[in-house]
Amino acid sequence: MNPRRLRQLADGLTLMRAVIALPLLLALSAQQPVIAWLLLLGGSLSDWLDGSLARRAGGGSVWGARLDPLTDKILVSAPLLWLAQQQILPLWAVWLLLARELLISGWRAGQTSGGPASSSGKAKTVLQCLSLLLLLWPASWPASAFLQRLGWWLFWPSLALALSSAIHYLAAGMGPAKIE
């Protein structure tokens, strides 16, 4: 497949991820945990797949590079807000995480490179998705109490990674002070 087509597929997956957030939130609100879990899994896998397609194309589109991190934030915001509303996660922790995401998205918007993800940022995303998938593990599925509890415990290192990667991004972006 030619690089242009691969980039188009990657961009389409990125856009689909943003659209998934609304049905995900609606499924959670309608107490349809299996549908919500499958939507989150599909959205999470699309993040991996669009990155893989972009790398195979020799790099993604400028549009995709700017939109990808934003769609990731939209996708994880839906379950985070629902988990806070259900008092499964404390609101202050969800607020802190969402504030971090907005801050870094704003920082990335000002970067000419789009502010590519660091290894700690990627680790945060993987741990955060795993945590959310476990927290949303349907109660009717095997080992639900254990896996939901494990998701709760994994949320905290994902929050710590989010905050430390934010410090890393901002420190790297500011660079040494210039004397004029």
C-alpha positions in Angstrom: 0.0 0.0 0.0 1.3 3.4 -0.9 2.4 5.9 1.9 -0.4 8.4 1.1 -3.1 5.7 1.5 -1.5 4.5 4.8 -1.6 8.1 6.1 -5.2 8.4 5.1 -6.1 5.2 7.0 -4.2 6.4 10.0 -6.0 9.7 9.9 -9.3 8.0 9.6 -8.6 5.8 12.6 -7.6 8.9 14.6 -10.9 10.6 13.7 -12.8 7.5 14.6 -11.3 7.5 18.0 -12.7 11.0 18.7 -16.1 9.9 17.6 -16.1 6.8 19.8 -16.0 8.9 23.0 -19.7 9.9 22.7 -21.1 6.4 22.3 -18.7 5.2 25.0 -20.1 7.8 27.4 -23.7 7.0 26.4 -23.1 3.3 26.9 -21.7 4.0 30.4 -24.7 6.2 31.2 -27.1 3.6 29.9 -25.5 0.9 32.1 -24.2 -1.1 29.1 -20.8 -2.0 30.4 -19.9 -4.6 27.7 -20.6 -2.1 24.9 -18.6 0.6 26.8 -15.7 -1.8 27.4 -15.6 -2.9 23.7 -15.7 0.7 22.6 -12.8 1.7 24.8 -10.8 -1.4 23.7 -11.5 -0.5 20.1 -10.5 3.1 20.6 -7.3 2.0 22.4 -6.3 -0.4 19.7 -7.0 2.2 17.0 -4.4 4.4 18.7 -1.8 1.7 18.4 -2.9 0.9 14.8 -2.9 4.4 13.5 0.6 4.9 14.9 1.8 1.7 13.2 0.3 2.8 9.9 1.9 6.2 10.1 5.3 4.7 10.8 4.9 2.3 7.8 4.1 5.3 5.7 7.4 6.9 6.8 5.6 9.4 9.1 2.1 10.6 9.6 0.4 13.6 8.2 0.7 17.0 9.9 -3.1 16.9 10.5 -2.8 13.4 12.1 0.1 14.4 14.3 -1.8 17.3 15.7 -5.1 15.5 16.0 -3.9 12.2 17.4 -3.0 13.4 21.0 -6.3 15.4 21.1 -8.4 12.4 20.2 -6.6 10.3 22.8 -7.7 12.9 25.4 -11.3 12.9 24.2 -11.4 9.1 24.3 -10.1 8.8 27.9 -12.0 11.8 29.2 -15.4 10.1 28.8 -14.7 7.1 31.1 -12.6 9.2 33.5 -15.5 11.7 34.0 -18.0 8.8 34.4 -15.7 7.0 36.9 -15.5 10.3 38.9 -19.3 10.8 38.7 -19.7 7.2 40.0 -17.3 8.0 42.8 -15.0 5.1 41.7 -12.1 7.6 41.2 -11.8 10.8 43.2 -12.9 13.9 41.3 -9.7 15.7 42.3 -7.5 13.0 40.7 -9.5 13.1 37.5 -9.4 16.9 37.5 -5.7 16.8 37.9 -5.2 14.4 35.1 -7.6 16.3 32.7 -5.8 19.6 33.6 -2.5 17.9 32.7 -3.9 16.8 29.4 -5.2 20.3 28.6 -1.9 21.9 29.6 0.2 19.5 27.4 -2.3 19.8 24.5 -1.8 23.5 24.6 1.9 23.2 24.9 1.9 20.8 21.9 -0.1 23.3 19.8 2.7 25.8 20.2 5.4 23.3 19.1 6.4 23.3 15.4 7.0 19.5 15.6 3.6 18.9 17.3 5.5 17.9 20.5 6.0 14.1 19.8 5.2 11.8 22.7 8.1 10.9 25.0 8.7 7.4 26.2 7.2 8.3 29.6 4.2 9.9 27.8 3.7 6.6 25.9 4.0 4.5 29.0 1.4 6.8 30.7 -1.0 6.2 27.8 -0.6 2.4 27.9 -0.9 2.3 31.7 -3.9 4.7 31.6 -5.7 2.6 29.0 -5.0 -0.6 30.9 -6.3 1.0 34.1 -9.5 2.2 32.4 -10.1 -1.1 30.7 -9.8 -2.9 34.1 -11.9 -0.3 35.9 -14.6 -0.7 33.3 -14.4 -4.5 33.3 -18.0 -5.6 33.3 -19.3 -7.0 36.6 -20.8 -10.0 34.8 -17.4 -11.1 33.5 -15.0 -13.5 35.4 -12.8 -12.0 38.1 -14.5 -8.6 37.9 -14.0 -7.5 41.5 -10.3 -8.4 41.4 -9.7 -6.8 38.0 -11.6 -3.6 38.8 -9.6 -3.3 42.0 -6.4 -3.8 40.0 -7.5 -1.1 37.6 -8.0 1.2 40.5 -4.5 0.5 41.8 -3.0 1.0 38.3 -4.7 4.4 38.0 -2.4 5.9 40.5 1.0 5.1 38.8 -0.6 6.3 35.5 -1.4 9.6 37.2 2.1 9.8 38.6 3.5 9.1 35.1 1.2 11.7 33.6 2.4 14.4 36.0 6.1 13.5 35.6 5.9 13.3 31.8 4.2 16.8 31.9 7.1 18.2 33.8 9.5 16.5 31.3 7.6 18.0 28.3 7.5 21.4 29.7 11.1 21.4 30.9 12.3 20.2 27.5 10.1 22.7 25.6 11.4 25.7 27.6 15.0 24.8 27.1 17.8 27.0 28.5 16.9 30.6 29.1 18.1 32.9 26.4 19.9 36.1 27.3 19.0 38.9 25.0 
